[in-house]
């Protein structure tokens, strides 16, 4: 069993709040699974969704957060 990645869970919640990912979508499911079970636990389809939707959204969010911190 993999412990939840709390930083990723927090980041996913921020994406939900910002409307970049919607609850109940495949992107949310892939993000949630990655946070709880690890990226390696994702199926190839889930990885494709995570890589195409979630990862870029997380990078955008991190860039915004870094910009605000400066």
DAVEN-V413115 format. One record per residue. N is the residue number from 1. RES is the residue in three letters. PHI is phi as a letter, one per 20 degrees, with the letter a starting at -180 (999 if undefined). OMEGA is omega in degrees with one decimal (none if undefined). NEAR is the number of other ideal C-beta (glycine too) atoms within 8 Angstrom. Layout:
n->N res->RES phi->PHI omega->OMEGA near->NEAR
n->N res->RES phi->PHI omega->OMEGA near->NEAR
This chain:
n->1 res->UNK phi->999 omega->178.8 near->2
n->2 res->UNK phi->e omega->176.5 near->7
n->3 res->UNK phi->f omega->-178.8 near->4
n->4 res->UNK phi->f omega->173.9 near->8
n->5 res->UNK phi->e omega->-173.2 near->10
n->6 res->UNK phi->f omega->176.8 near->6
n->7 res->UNK phi->f omega->178.7 near->6
n->8 res->UNK phi->f omega->176.8 near->11
n->9 res->UNK phi->g omega->178.9 near->11
n->10 res->UNK phi->f omega->-179.7 near->8
n->11 res->UNK phi->f omega->178.2 near->11
n->12 res->UNK phi->f omega->178.0 near->14
n->13 res->UNK phi->f omega->177.1 near->8
n->14 res->UNK phi->f omega->178.2 near->9
n->15 res->UNK phi->f omega->176.8 near->14
n->16 res->UNK phi->f omega->-179.5 near->12
n->17 res->UNK phi->f omega->-178.1 near->6
n->18 res->UNK phi->e omega->179.0 near->7
n->19 res->UNK phi->m omega->179.6 near->5
n->20 res->UNK phi->f omega->176.0 near->8
n->21 res->UNK phi->c omega->-179.7 near->13
n->22 res->UNK phi->d omega->177.3 near->8
n->23 res->UNK phi->g omega->177.8 near->6
n->24 res->UNK phi->n omega->179.1 near->5
n->25 res->UNK phi->e omega->175.7 near->8
n->26 res->UNK phi->g omega->178.9 near->7
n->27 res->UNK phi->f omega->178.2 near->12
n->28 res->UNK phi->f omega->179.2 near->13
n->29 res->UNK phi->f omega->179.5 near->10
n->30 res->UNK phi->f omega->179.2 near->15
n->31 res->UNK phi->f omega->-179.8 near->14
n->32 res->UNK phi->f omega->-179.4 near->9
n->33 res->UNK phi->f omega->178.5 near->11
n->34 res->UNK phi->f omega->-179.8 near->16
n->35 res->UNK phi->f omega->-176.3 near->10
n->36 res->UNK phi->e omega->-173.3 near->9
n->37 res->UNK phi->d omega->-179.2 near->7
n->38 res->UNK phi->n omega->-178.5 near->7
n->39 res->UNK phi->g omega->-178.5 near->7
n->40 res->UNK phi->f omega->-179.8 near->4
n->41 res->UNK phi->f omega->-179.1 near->8
n->42 res->UNK phi->f omega->172.7 near->12
n->43 res->UNK phi->f omega->179.3 near->5
n->44 res->UNK phi->f omega->177.4 near->6
n->45 res->UNK phi->f omega->178.9 near->6
n->46 res->UNK phi->f omega->177.7 near->13
n->47 res->UNK phi->f omega->179.3 near->11
n->48 res->UNK phi->f omega->178.5 near->8
n->49 res->UNK phi->f omega->179.5 near->12
n->50 res->UNK phi->g omega->-177.5 near->15
n->51 res->UNK phi->f omega->-175.7 near->8
n->52 res->UNK phi->e omega->-173.0 near->7
n->53 res->UNK phi->d omega->-170.8 near->11
n->54 res->UNK phi->f omega->-177.0 near->15
n->55 res->UNK phi->g omega->177.6 near->9
n->56 res->UNK phi->f omega->178.8 near->8
n->57 res->UNK phi->f omega->177.6 near->11
n->58 res->UNK phi->f omega->178.7 near->10
n->59 res->UNK phi->f omega->177.1 near->8
n->60 res->UNK phi->f omega->-179.7 near->9
n->61 res->UNK phi->f omega->179.4 near->13
n->62 res->UNK phi->f omega->179.1 near->9
n->63 res->UNK phi->f omega->177.4 near->8
n->64 res->UNK phi->f omega->-179.5 near->8
n->65 res->UNK phi->f omega->178.2 near->8
n->66 res->UNK phi->f omega->178.2 near->8
n->67 res->UNK phi->f omega->179.7 near->7
n->68 res->UNK phi->f omega->-178.8 near->6
n->69 res->UNK phi->f omega->-176.1 near->5
n->70 res->UNK phi->f omega->none near->4
